[in-house]
Amino acid sequence: MTFDLSAMSRKELLQLQSNVEKALQEAELRERQEALKAAEEAAAKYGFSLDEIATASRQGAKKAKAAPKYRNPENPEETWTGRGRKPHWVHAALTAGKDISDLEI
């Protein structure tokens, strides 16, 4: 389909623009529905619903806290994973001559 845009009036061009915008919106909606249907079919192929997969992927994005690796012998409630900055109690123990392996859980 070819249009001679130079032969069209301003009013005709504006109407054409309006029709194109409407057609683009309808095409996008249609393609979104097709993509959703294809994704649902792909999930069903593996025995899942699309909601189950979306929920699982959001939950999987959150990282679990690392398990504590070291414990303060003087206050067992204070622990450290071994990641990040050393807590003051670890510095104090090392300065006092203890080995880091003495603090392991």
C-alpha positions in Angstrom: 0.0 0.0 0.0 1.6 3.3 -1.1 0.4 6.8 -0.4 1.3 10.0 -2.2 1.6 12.1 0.9 2.5 15.2 -1.0 -0.9 15.1 -2.7 -2.8 14.9 0.6 -4.2 17.9 2.4 -3.2 18.7 6.0 -6.6 17.4 7.2 -6.1 14.1 5.4 -2.6 13.8 6.8 -3.8 14.4 10.3 -6.6 11.8 9.8 -4.0 9.3 8.5 -1.8 10.0 11.5 -4.7 9.4 13.8 -5.5 6.1 12.0 -1.9 5.0 12.2 -1.6 5.7 15.9 -4.8 3.8 16.6 -3.6 0.9 14.4 -0.3 0.8 16.3 -2.0 0.6 19.7 -4.2 -2.2 18.4 -1.2 -4.0 17.0 0.7 -3.7 20.3 -2.3 -5.0 22.3 -2.7 -7.9 19.9 1.1 -8.8 20.1 1.1 -8.5 23.9 -1.9 -11.0 24.0 -0.1 -13.3 21.6 3.1 -13.2 23.7 1.2 -13.8 26.9 -0.6 -16.8 25.3 2.7 -18.2 24.1 4.3 -17.7 27.5 1.4 -19.5 29.2 1.6 -22.4 26.8 5.4 -22.7 27.4 4.8 -22.7 31.2 2.0 -25.3 30.8 4.3 -27.5 28.8 6.4 -27.9 32.0 3.4 -28.2 34.3 3.4 -24.7 35.7 1.2 -21.7 35.5 2.7 -18.3 34.4 1.9 -16.9 37.9 3.8 -19.7 39.6 6.9 -19.0 37.5 6.7 -15.2 38.0 6.3 -15.6 41.7 9.2 -18.1 41.9 11.5 -15.9 39.9 10.7 -12.9 42.2 11.4 -15.0 45.3 14.6 -16.4 43.8 15.8 -12.9 43.1 16.1 -12.3 46.9 19.3 -13.7 48.2 19.2 -15.6 51.4 21.3 -14.3 54.3 24.6 -16.0 54.6 24.9 -18.3 57.6 27.1 -17.1 60.5 30.6 -18.5 60.5 32.0 -16.9 63.6 30.6 -16.4 67.1 31.6 -14.1 69.9 32.6 -16.4 72.8 31.7 -13.7 75.3 28.3 -13.0 73.8 26.9 -15.9 71.8 24.2 -13.7 70.3 26.9 -11.8 68.3 27.8 -13.6 65.1 29.6 -12.7 61.9 29.3 -14.4 58.4 32.9 -13.6 57.5 31.7 -11.1 54.9 32.1 -7.4 55.0 33.9 -5.5 57.8 35.0 -7.3 60.8 32.9 -6.5 63.9 34.7 -4.9 66.9 34.6 -8.1 68.9 36.5 -9.9 66.1 39.1 -7.1 66.1 39.4 -7.2 69.9 39.8 -11.0 69.9 42.5 -10.9 67.2 44.3 -8.1 69.0 44.2 -10.2 72.2 46.1 -12.9 70.4 43.3 -15.3 69.5 43.2 -17.0 66.1 40.2 -16.5 63.8 39.7 -20.2 63.9 39.0 -19.9 67.7 35.9 -17.9 66.9 34.4 -20.4 64.3 31.1 -21.9 65.1 
